[in-house]
């Protein structure tokens, strides 16, 4: 098969062996696969894979790796011991986890689990979900990106007395915003330096967008939560006995951002950090302690949340088209990966492996 192959820190398109489905696995043809920021983190920071003692995500620079974990695919074959409950020709997707005899592997981030930037890859039959929709495959493949923010926003359990502040307006942040909107949470304040991303955040359900070059995000949040002046804050406190709480969703993944949130946010803030810079970060923990800040670090979506996000996208109940940019064929993947680094670009560039 043809595939965009990562090796030694670079990606090139060439012919590699077709994957062969093992017990409980399906062979699928990649129809569409989104380029995710975590693909860039994976290829740029091999040390992060080396530090993963689970063996699920492994970057061996001397071995071929086919990335791509946000996919819509078509079943073309069944491995031994499968139930064959999904017929050949069916469009499918799944959590990007492949069960192998050696353990579970992240699809697209392990030599044993090639991903959707190749013509064919493998899925675990038990985790595979049927696309019950006529939506284009490039729309369906966005469901995995949606599931990350969907799960984070669901686990946050934002109350009516809290006002969410979303830092960064990339794909995960947009999915947080969309989920908060579906939960009836608001007003939602979203922050990004890039005008196009702020516009997409509004399209996905944000109530207010802020350019941090022009206004402090925390000042903007206070104006929304307390009103634009101190007396309003004092009046609210005297009438209700308490002030609105702040829930921050950190969705940037750049060193220094989480620390700036700790230093700028209100006392008692709950922070959900989804960004996670691969190179690590430095945090003023004494400031966090003084303010009584609660920080919850990421984690992937639960299977239930992934299914919920998948159904919302496939049903058309959640419109993800504002997140979509251009589509590219396999030969354009190396250039598209570089383009995906551009903060002024779309939230998702989608690879269509069947296109030349």
C-alpha positions in Angstrom: 0.0 0.0 0.0 1.0 3.7 -0.3 1.4 5.6 3.0 2.9 8.7 4.4 5.6 7.2 6.6 7.3 8.8 9.6 10.9 7.7 10.1 13.8 9.5 11.6 11.8 12.7 12.2 10.7 13.1 8.6 7.6 12.0 6.6 7.7 10.7 3.1 5.2 8.9 0.9 6.2 5.5 -0.3 5.0 1.9 -0.7 5.0 -0.3 2.4 3.6 -3.7 3.2 -0.2 -4.0 3.6 -1.2 -4.7 7.3 -2.6 -8.1 8.0 -5.5 -8.4 10.4 -4.9 -10.6 13.5 -7.4 -12.2 15.9 -10.3 -9.9 16.6 -9.1 -7.3 14.1 -10.6 -5.7 10.9 -8.7 -4.6 7.8 -10.0 -1.3 6.7 -9.4 1.2 3.9 -8.8 4.7 5.0 -11.4 7.1 3.5 -10.5 10.3 5.5 -8.1 11.1 8.3 -7.6 14.5 10.1 -4.3 16.0 10.9 -4.1 16.6 14.7 -1.8 18.7 16.8 -0.8 15.5 18.6 0.5 14.1 15.3 2.9 17.1 15.3 3.8 16.6 18.9 4.5 12.9 18.3 6.9 13.5 15.4 8.6 16.5 17.0 9.1 15.0 20.4 10.3 11.4 20.2 11.4 11.7 23.9 7.7 11.7 24.9 7.2 8.3 23.3 10.3 7.1 25.0 8.9 8.1 28.4 5.6 6.2 27.8 6.1 3.1 29.9 2.7 1.7 28.9 4.0 0.8 25.4 0.9 2.2 23.9 2.6 5.2 22.2 6.1 4.4 21.0 8.3 6.4 18.6 11.2 4.4 17.4 13.0 6.7 14.9 14.6 3.6 13.2 11.2 2.0 12.3 8.4 3.0 10.0 5.4 4.6 11.6 2.2 5.5 9.8 0.4 8.3 11.7 -3.2 9.3 11.6 -5.7 8.6 14.4 -8.8 10.6 13.5 -10.3 8.5 10.7 -13.3 7.3 8.8 -12.7 4.0 7.0 -14.3 1.2 5.1 -14.2 -2.5 6.1 -12.4 -4.6 3.5 -11.6 -7.8 5.5 -12.0 -9.7 8.7 -9.2 -11.3 10.8 -9.5 -14.7 12.4 -11.8 -15.1 15.4 -13.9 -12.0 14.5 -17.7 -12.0 14.8 -18.0 -10.6 11.3 -20.9 -8.4 12.6 -19.8 -5.5 10.3 -20.0 -6.4 6.6 -17.4 -5.6 4.1 -18.1 -2.2 2.5 -19.4 -0.6 5.7 -18.1 2.8 6.8 -16.7 2.7 10.3 -14.6 4.5 12.9 -13.4 3.8 16.4 -11.4 5.0 19.4 -7.8 4.9 18.1 -6.7 1.9 20.1 -5.7 -1.4 18.6 -5.7 -4.6 20.7 -2.7 -6.8 19.8 -1.2 -9.9 21.3 1.5 -7.7 22.8 -1.0 -5.3 24.4 -3.0 -2.2 23.4 -1.4 0.3 21.0 -2.4 3.8 20.0 -3.3 3.7 16.3 -1.0 6.1 14.4 1.4 6.4 17.3 3.0 3.0 17.3 4.9 0.8 14.7 2.5 -2.0 15.5 -0.6 0.0 14.8 -0.4 2.0 11.5 -2.9 4.8 11.1 -5.1 6.5 8.6 -2.3 8.3 6.7 -1.9 5.0 4.7 -4.3 3.3 2.3 -5.1 0.5 4.8 -4.9 0.0 8.6 -6.3 -2.2 11.3 -9.1 -1.8 13.8 -10.2 -3.8 16.9 -13.6 -5.2 15.9 -15.1 -4.9 19.4 -14.3 -1.2 19.5 -15.4 -0.4 15.9 -18.6 1.7 15.4 -20.7 1.8 12.2 -21.2 5.2 10.6 -25.0 5.5 10.5 -25.0 8.6 8.3 -24.7 9.8 4.8 -22.3 12.6 5.9 -19.0 12.9 4.0 -16.2 10.9 5.4 -14.1 14.1 6.0 -16.9 15.3 8.3 -17.2 12.0 10.2 -13.5 11.7 10.9 -13.6 14.9 13.0 -15.6 13.0 15.6 -12.5 11.7 17.4 -11.2 15.3 17.8 -14.6 16.3 19.1 -14.6 13.4 21.7 -11.5 14.8 23.5 -13.1 18.2 24.4 -16.5 16.6 24.7 -15.2 14.3 27.4 -13.3 17.1 29.2 -16.3 19.4 29.3 -18.6 16.5 30.4 -16.3 15.6 33.3 -16.0 19.2 34.4 -19.7 19.2 35.5 -19.8 23.0 35.2 -22.6 24.3 37.5 -25.0 27.3 36.8 -22.9 29.3 39.3 -19.7 28.9 37.2 -18.6 30.8 34.1 -16.2 28.8 31.8 -13.1 30.4 30.3 -11.6 28.5 27.3 -7.9 29.3 26.6 -7.0 28.6 23.0 -9.4 28.0 20.1 -7.9 25.0 18.3 -9.8 21.8 17.6 -10.0 20.5 21.2 -11.0 23.9 22.5 -13.7 24.1 19.9 -15.1 20.7 20.9 -15.1 21.9 24.6 -17.1 25.0 23.5 -19.5 22.9 21.5 -20.1 20.5 24.3 -20.6 23.3 26.9 -23.2 24.8 24.5 -25.1 21.5 24.2 -25.1 21.2 28.0 -26.7 24.6 28.3 -23.6 26.1 30.1 -22.8 29.7 29.6 -21.8 32.4 28.9 -18.7 30.8 27.5 -15.6 33.1 27.1 -13.0 31.9 24.6 -9.5 33.3 24.1 -7.1 33.2 21.1 -4.6 35.5 19.4 -5.8 34.5 16.0 -8.9 36.2 14.5 -9.9 33.3 12.3 -9.9 30.9 15.3 -11.9 33.4 17.4 -14.5 33.5 14.5 -14.6 29.7 14.5 -15.1 29.7 18.3 -18.2 31.9 17.8 -19.5 29.6 15.2 -19.1 26.6 17.5 -21.0 28.3 20.4 -18.8 30.7 22.3 -20.6 33.8 23.7 -17.6 36.1 23.8 -14.2 35.9 22.2 -11.1 37.8 23.4 -7.8 38.7 21.8 -5.3 38.5 24.7 -3.1 41.0 22.9 -5.8 43.6 23.4 -7.4 42.6 26.7 -6.5 40.3 29.6 -8.6 37.1 29.4 -9.1 37.3 33.2 -10.3 40.9 33.0 -12.8 39.8 30.3 -13.9 36.9 32.4 -14.5 39.2 35.4 -16.5 41.6 33.3 -18.7 38.8 32.3 -19.0 37.1 35.7 -19.1 40.1 38.0 -20.1 43.0 35.7 -17.7 45.7 34.5 -17.1 47.4 37.8 -16.3 46.6 41.4 -19.6 47.7 42.9 -21.4 45.1 40.9 -19.2 42.4 42.3 -19.7 43.7 45.8 -23.5 43.8 45.3 -23.6 40.2 43.9 -21.6 39.0 46.9 -23.9 40.8 49.4 -27.1 39.5 47.7 -26.1 35.9 47.1 -23.4 35.3 49.7 -21.1 34.0 47.0 -19.6 35.0 43.6 -19.6 33.0 40.4 -16.8 30.5 40.1 -14.4 30.2 37.3 -13.7 27.0 35.3 -10.7 27.3 32.9 -10.1 24.9 30.0 -6.5 25.1 29.0 -6.3 23.9 25.4 -3.0 25.3 24.1 -0.2 22.9 25.0 2.6 25.5 25.0 4.9 25.9 27.9 4.0 28.8 30.2 0.3 28.9 29.4 -0.9 26.8 32.3 1.4 28.8 34.6 0.0 32.1 33.3 -3.5 30.8 34.1 -2.5 30.0 37.7 -1.1 33.5 38.1 -4.0 35.3 36.4 -7.2 33.4 37.5 -9.5 33.9 40.4 -9.0 32.2 43.7 -10.8 28.8 43.8 -10.6 28.3 40.1 -10.9 24.8 38.6 -8.5 24.3 35.7 -8.8 21.5 33.2 -5.5 21.2 31.4 -5.9 19.4 28.0 -3.0 21.0 26.2 0.0 19.2 27.9 3.2 20.5 26.2 5.4 17.4 25.4 8.5 19.2 26.7 6.9 19.8 30.1 6.3 23.0 32.0 7.1 24.9 35.1 4.3 25.8 37.5 4.1 28.3 40.4 2.7 25.7 42.8 2.8 28.1 45.8 0.6 30.5 43.9 -1.8 27.7 43.1 -1.8 26.6 46.7 -2.4 30.2 48.0 -5.4 30.6 45.6 -6.8 27.1 46.3 -6.7 26.1 42.7 -7.8 22.6 41.5 -6.0 21.3 38.4 -7.2 18.3 36.5 -4.9 17.0 33.8 -6.3 15.7 30.5 -6.6 12.0 29.8 -8.3 10.6 26.7 -12.0 10.4 26.3 -13.9 7.6 27.9 -15.5 5.1 25.6 -19.0 6.3 26.5 -18.0 9.9 25.8 -16.4 8.9 22.5 -19.6 7.2 21.5 -21.7 10.2 22.4 -19.5 12.6 20.4 -19.5 10.2 17.4 -23.2 10.0 17.4 -23.6 13.8 17.7 -21.3 14.3 14.7 -22.8 11.4 12.6 -26.3 12.5 13.2 -25.6 16.0 12.2 -26.7 17.2 15.6 -23.3 18.8 16.0 -22.2 20.8 13.0 -18.4 20.5 12.7 -18.1 22.1 9.3 -16.7 25.4 10.8 -13.7 23.4 11.8 -12.9 22.0 8.4 -10.3 23.4 6.0 -8.9 21.8 2.9 -8.5 18.2 1.9 -5.3 16.7 0.6 -4.1 13.4 -0.9 -1.3 11.2 0.4 1.4 12.9 -1.7 0.5 16.2 0.0 0.7 14.9 3.6 4.3 16.2 4.3 3.4 19.7 3.2 0.0 19.5 5.0 1.7 18.6 8.3 3.8 21.8 8.0 0.7 23.8 7.1 -1.0 22.4 10.2 1.6 24.2 12.3 0.2 27.5 11.1 -2.0 29.0 13.9 -3.9 31.0 11.3 -4.9 27.8 9.5 -8.1 25.8 9.9 -8.7 23.6 12.9 -8.5 20.5 10.7 -6.8 19.6 7.4 -8.1 16.2 6.3 -6.2 13.6 4.3 -8.1 11.6 1.7 -5.8 8.7 1.0 -7.7 7.6 -2.1 -7.1 10.9 -3.8 -4.0 11.6 -5.9 
